Amino acid sequence: MEISSTITETEPQKFALPVDSEHKATEFHLFSAAAPHMRAFHLSWISFFSCFVSTFAAPPLLPIIRDNLNLTATDIGNAGVASVSGAVFARIAMGTACDLFGPRLASASLILLTAPAVYFTSIASSPISFLLVRFFTGFSLATFVSAQFWMSSMFSGPVVGTANGVAAGWGNLGGGATQLIMPLVFSLIRDIGAVKFTAWRIAFFIPALFQTLSAFAILIFGQDLPDGNYQRLQNSGNKQKDKFSRVFYHGITNYRGWILALTYGYCFGVELTVDNIIAEYFYDRFNLKLHTAGIIAASFGLANLVSRPAGGVLSDMMAKRFGMRGRLWALWAVQTLGGVFCIILGQVGSLTTSIVVMIVFSVFVQAACGLTFGVVPFVSRRSLGVISGMTGGGGNVGAVLTQLIFFKGSKYSKETGISLMGIMIVCCTLPIFLIYFPQWGGVFCGPSLEKIATEEDYYLSEWSSKEQGKGLHQASLKFADNSRSERGRRVHSQTLSSNATPSANV
């Protein structure tokens, strides 16, 4: 910990926020736009927000679109699955791209590549063309990975859960905001004089333009790391260029990443599923007007304003007292409660009760997303992008499977599908019990007393002796030192006191 304080003291003028030995910010100032830490935060959530708006711009207008394109229930279900399935592999690829090229270029490139699909939605003329534009637009959701990678690269352990939670939560807010924005834009265009089958098409130019502008903002104002962009740091010799094969290998062979991918599939994956079905569910079940159903559906996504950030804050609070074990305890408890309220949502029959239960359900399931990415940054230092991509991709896999099983066609009513989805949440959260860090412990037990493991042992195991001989492991060494806070307040204080005793006797 002395390394951190020394560097912070010797270079106070370089950053607006206090930093650790990796120059990651140790404080999170929400309403600051200071470069590079807080500027990266605002660019990441705004760009991710724009992609969410684009991806879920269609669902609130489905009652109009389905009449124009003669969409069946199966067509709508297939398009919903398509909108989240493309991002499965895109998120894994995005994680690797962030590791190798940096989050700035990776995210801006993807946003610009997917923006044309949003524009082309305005000329969709058949169920197939509608499915294709939703499929390619959905690739943009992989910007979630770059946002989380960026925050994990800019903020230190004590606040990384908060930074990840707020960035993702405010980005996901786009899923709720679009439920309000698109019906409003559609109404304005129709009132100007366009017929309804033309008005919905023109409306898609708004999210497309927003998405395009956010990409240029990242390229102009963004920065990969506290010390600069990847390419400049690599050219100057301040950052070593890693090998794709080694980065990918250490990511996919870490079992913790696979477990988090599964559990994330039933918090974020559920959120994506609900974004696709909830407006139509309220519209059809309670015979509401399109705008009214959109407002109710928006409340689910808009809960991200506070719920997912609250999950990140809770993760950091639990870690401060109980370490990594506290993060895991909170993740399991909150996500399980989200599953319970999802089951209840499918059972209630009145409009008012359904709205209340839906909001409570949204708070828990979205907070679980924030809690997940309080754990992810500590799974791997070398392969952070791959682990982030695996976890994020797991969210999309969960959404695809849930929609295919419960909401495609007419096998189940939507209310039955919602309750069955809740049961899946509860069951798929149980594997959290299997996550164990040798240096910190897991849900049921602490670190091994027989074989003492340190943070350095864990993170340096990703580097061969040959690589360590070349000094490639230095960043992991600094990260290991800054990760001692994951021991928790009690354990950490005991370690410090035991280390201080011999010197005091001397």
Salt bridges, closest charged atoms under 4 A:
GLU11 OE1 - HIS23 NE2 3.27
GLU22 OE1 - LYS24 NZ 3.74
GLU22 OE2 - ARG381 NE 3.50
GLU27 OE1 - HIS29 NE2 2.89
ASP227 OD1 - LYS14 NZ 3.39
ASP227 OD1 - HIS23 ND1 2.63
ASP242 OD1 - ARG382 NH2 2.83
GLU280 OE2 - ARG66 NH1 3.10
GLU280 OE1 - LYS414 NZ 3.97
ASP284 OD1 - ARG66 NH2 3.90
ASP316 OD1 - ARG327 NH1 3.07
GLU455 OE1 - ARG484 NH1 3.58
GLU455 OE1 - ARG487 NH2 2.83
GLU456 OE2 - ARG484 NH2 2.44
GLU467 OE2 - ARG382 NH2 2.91
ASP481 OD1 - ARG484 NE 3.29
GLU486 OE1 - ARG327 NE 2.74
